[in-house]
Amino acid sequence: MAKVFPGRMTHRHDGDLVVFLIGMRINRFWRPDKWIPAALAMGPMLAELLRDPDSGLLGWRMGIGPRGPLLVQYWESHEKLYAYAGDAGRAHRPAWLAYYRRARNARGAVGVWHETYAVAHAESMYVAMPASGLAAATSHVPVAASATHARDRLADGRVGARD
C-alpha cells in the first residue's frame, strides 16, 4: 500500500512540462474485436517508455470513464513526446497503424483522441494522499509556508512549489 502523507503536499519541477491526455471511446460495445485491441495497445507503449529513462516520460496516471480509458501523461518536452510518437522503431507507430487497419472494417466502432498542453505554470495540492499525479511524476514536497493558497503557488512563475 502506498504511503499516505497526512500534511499538505505539492509538486516541484523546474524546466519544461508537457501534459498529454490520451483516451479511447467505445462507440459500439458489441464490437469488442475493434475496441479491445485498441485498449490493450497502451500497455506495451507504457512499458517501453518506462524502461527508457531518456524517453522524456516523467510519469502517468489512468482513469476509466463510462466509455473507455483516459491516460494522463507528464512529459519533459513536446519534442520528446513527438519523437516517441513518430519513431517507426517504437511501439506507438505499429499500434497506430494497426488501429487504422481495424477501423477501416467498422468505421466509428472505437474512437481515439489526444490533447497536448505545454505548461508554463502549474499548481497542485495533495492532502492525506500518497504521492500522486504531477507530484509522483516530478517531486513530492511539503507546501511552503509562503504558498498556502493555490494562487500563491501558481503565481510563483515556475512549474511547481517555492522554497
PyMOL commands that set and color helices and strands:
alter all, ss='L'
color gray80, all
select helices_A, chain A and resi 32-40+42-51+78-86+92-105+133-137+145-147+150-155
alter helices_A, ss='H'
color red, helices_A
select strands_A, chain A and resi 5-12+18-26+57-65+68-75+110-118+126-129+139-142
alter strands_A, ss='S'
color yellow, strands_A
deselect
rebuild
show_as cartoon
